[in-house]
Amino acid sequence: MTLRNATLAPDADPVGHPPILLSPPELTGPEFRAVLEALASNWVAPVGPMIARFEAALAAATGFRHAVATSSCTAALHLACRVLGVGRGDDVWAPTLTFIASVSPALQQGATPVFLDVDPATWTLHAGLLDEALAQAARQGRLPKLVIPTDLYGHPADLAAIRAACDRWGVAVLADAAASLGAAAHGAHAGAGAVAACVSFNGNKIVTTGGGGALLTDDTAIAATARHLATQARDHAPHYEHRTWGYNYALSNVLAGIGLAQLPDLARRVARRRAVFARYRDTLGALPGIAFQDEAGWARSNRWLSAITVDPGQFGATAEAIRLALAAEGIEARPVWKPMHLQPVFAGARVIGGRIAEGLFARGLCLPSGSGLTPAAQDRVIGAIAALHRRVA
């Protein structure tokens, strides 16, 4: 059984085939029992035993000492920015090829975003460019308060190289690991080595709670402060006592139960997504002009989304033409993220590089990648793309 993403879901194709969604949630049965258990306990609000169990399981699955479950990954990122002291007048650096939630929490703290280009192979923050830019910023006396690399479409950023560049200047690194649960880099879970990493359990993620996220860290003080702020910063007292303000950012007990039920299935879900990607690569990769987001030798992507680029001169059609052709067949696809420096809200923002991200946006497309995608459904996707090539060739 799956839940439908109503915001982007295409209709069935003209022949009446069911729609194929980009990344629908996969519910396999244990989730229903977990929800009933949570309801039977009468803990519904953001307090209850499922939350602590989910956090412990999440820490064990990722190798971090602490996990703080939150209402969204954006909330987790905001908590991290607050705890790390991001404030007005600070610069926060991030890759331009990302989702806006990577930087909007820093904006809430009054910081100014600076965007950097990405590596052409992995599509994640370009560590070499970052190193050069940090050295120049140090000479100018304008180092960032924080660097937030994004693990794009499940491929981890090279935190070893990013940390090496940032540590040289004492700049903290916060990993936006929203889409990389179950991915690995340099033999550790994605996000390891950052002062904190934030993951998403949105409805389209590999493990979902419907809506939710978590802040992961090895720092006990960061975890404790984030947990305190996530529950309105209420002090221990018989009445409501507050020495600072906080937020209503905690995950509910019921939703934590869904995540707790799905976590044991993480390895299979990652394996299925990787198999979906491999099948696309083995079939569509034979078509002229189709290329794929690479996987670095030090990384193991969870392949949350299978992302391609399209050379229209070789393939005979643009990525947007492919998207529209798929939509006509009841198949949902999505353009690669529009770079932040091209977004109207960030007009005039400083960008370092940007041509690689712009090219990926112009040529990129994300294909249906759900862990429940059947071979027959994937054949429909592959067939529709191959048919378009034949028509325009």
Secondary structure in CASP SS format (residue, H / E / C, confidence):
PFRMAT SS
TARGET T0000
AUTHOR 0000-0000-0000
METHOD secondary structure of the structure
MODEL  1
M C 1.00
T C 1.00
L C 1.00
R C 1.00
N C 1.00
A C 1.00
T C 1.00
L C 1.00
A C 1.00
P C 1.00
D C 1.00
A C 1.00
D C 1.00
P C 1.00
V C 1.00
G C 1.00
H C 1.00
P C 1.00
P C 1.00
I E 1.00
L C 1.00
L C 1.00
S C 1.00
P C 1.00
P C 1.00
E C 1.00
L C 1.00
T C 1.00
G C 1.00
P H 1.00
E H 1.00
F H 1.00
R H 1.00
A H 1.00
V H 1.00
L H 1.00
E H 1.00
A H 1.00
L H 1.00
A H 1.00
S C 1.00
N C 1.00
W C 1.00
V C 1.00
A C 1.00
P C 1.00
V C 1.00
G C 1.00
P H 1.00
M H 1.00
I H 1.00
A H 1.00
R H 1.00
F H 1.00
E H 1.00
A H 1.00
A H 1.00
L H 1.00
A H 1.00
A H 1.00
A H 1.00
T H 1.00
G C 1.00
F C 1.00
R C 1.00
H E 1.00
A E 1.00
V E 1.00
A E 1.00
T E 1.00
S C 1.00
S C 1.00
C H 1.00
T H 1.00
A H 1.00
A H 1.00
L H 1.00
H H 1.00
L H 1.00
A H 1.00
C H 1.00
R H 1.00
V H 1.00
L C 1.00
G C 1.00
V C 1.00
G C 1.00
R C 1.00
G C 1.00
D C 1.00
D E 1.00
V E 1.00
W E 1.00
A E 1.00
P E 1.00
T C 1.00
L C 1.00
T C 1.00
F C 1.00
I H 1.00
A H 1.00
S H 1.00
V C 1.00
S H 1.00
P H 1.00
A H 1.00
L H 1.00
Q H 1.00
Q C 1.00
G C 1.00
A C 1.00
T E 1.00
P E 1.00
V E 1.00
F E 1.00
L E 1.00
D C 1.00
V E 1.00
D C 1.00
P C 1.00
A C 1.00
T C 1.00
W C 1.00
T C 1.00
L E 1.00
H C 1.00
A H 1.00
G H 1.00
L H 1.00
L H 1.00
D H 1.00
E H 1.00
A H 1.00
L H 1.00
A H 1.00
Q H 1.00
A H 1.00
A H 1.00
R H 1.00
Q C 1.00
G C 1.00
R C 1.00
L C 1.00
P C 1.00
K C 1.00
L E 1.00
V E 1.00
I C 1.00
P C 1.00
T E 1.00
D C 1.00
L E 1.00
Y C 1.00
G C 1.00
H E 1.00
P C 1.00
A C 1.00
D C 1.00
L H 1.00
A H 1.00
A H 1.00
I H 1.00
R H 1.00
A H 1.00
A H 1.00
C H 1.00
D H 1.00
R C 1.00
W C 1.00
G C 1.00
V C 1.00
A E 1.00
V E 1.00
L E 1.00
A E 1.00
D E 1.00
A C 1.00
A C 1.00
A C 1.00
S C 1.00
L C 1.00
G C 1.00
A C 1.00
A E 1.00
A E 1.00
H C 1.00
G C 1.00
A E 1.00
H E 1.00
A C 1.00
G C 1.00
A C 1.00
G C 1.00
A C 1.00
V C 1.00
A E 1.00
A E 1.00
C E 1.00
V E 1.00
S E 1.00
F C 1.00
N E 1.00
G C 1.00
N C 1.00
K C 1.00
I C 1.00
V C 1.00
T C 1.00
T C 1.00
G E 1.00
G C 1.00
G C 1.00
G E 1.00
A E 1.00
L E 1.00
L E 1.00
T E 1.00
D C 1.00
D C 1.00
T H 1.00
A H 1.00
I H 1.00
A H 1.00
A H 1.00
T H 1.00
A H 1.00
R H 1.00
H H 1.00
L H 1.00
A H 1.00
T E 1.00
Q C 1.00
A C 1.00
R C 1.00
D C 1.00
H C 1.00
A C 1.00
P C 1.00
H C 1.00
Y C 1.00
E C 1.00
H C 1.00
R C 1.00
T C 1.00
W C 1.00
G C 1.00
Y C 1.00
N E 1.00
Y C 1.00
A E 1.00
L C 1.00
S C 1.00
N H 1.00
V H 1.00
L H 1.00
A H 1.00
G H 1.00
I H 1.00
G H 1.00
L H 1.00
A H 1.00
Q H 1.00
L H 1.00
P H 1.00
D H 1.00
L H 1.00
A H 1.00
R H 1.00
R H 1.00
V H 1.00
A H 1.00
R H 1.00
R H 1.00
R H 1.00
A H 1.00
V H 1.00
F H 1.00
A H 1.00
R H 1.00
Y H 1.00
R H 1.00
D H 1.00
T H 1.00
L H 1.00
G C 1.00
A C 1.00
L C 1.00
P C 1.00
G C 1.00
I E 1.00
A E 1.00
F E 1.00
Q C 1.00
D C 1.00
E C 1.00
A C 1.00
G C 1.00
W C 1.00
A E 1.00
R E 1.00
S C 1.00
N C 1.00
R C 1.00
W C 1.00
L C 1.00
S E 1.00
A E 1.00
I E 1.00
T E 1.00
V E 1.00
D C 1.00
P H 1.00
G H 1.00
Q H 1.00
F H 1.00
G C 1.00
A C 1.00
T C 1.00
A H 1.00
E H 1.00
A H 1.00
I H 1.00
R H 1.00
L H 1.00
A H 1.00
L H 1.00
A H 1.00
A H 1.00
E C 1.00
G C 1.00
I E 1.00
E C 1.00
A C 1.00
R E 1.00
P E 1.00
V C 1.00
W C 1.00
K C 1.00
P C 1.00
M H 1.00
H H 1.00
L H 1.00
Q C 1.00
P H 1.00
V H 1.00
F H 1.00
A C 1.00
G C 1.00
A C 1.00
R E 1.00
V E 1.00
I E 1.00
G C 1.00
G C 1.00
R H 1.00
I H 1.00
A H 1.00
E H 1.00
G H 1.00
L H 1.00
F H 1.00
A H 1.00
R H 1.00
G E 1.00
L E 1.00
C E 1.00
L E 1.00
P C 1.00
S C 1.00
G C 1.00
S C 1.00
G C 1.00
L C 1.00
T C 1.00
P H 1.00
A H 1.00
A H 1.00
Q H 1.00
D H 1.00
R H 1.00
V H 1.00
I H 1.00
G H 1.00
A H 1.00
I H 1.00
A H 1.00
A H 1.00
L H 1.00
H H 1.00
R H 1.00
R H 1.00
V H 1.00
A C 1.00
END
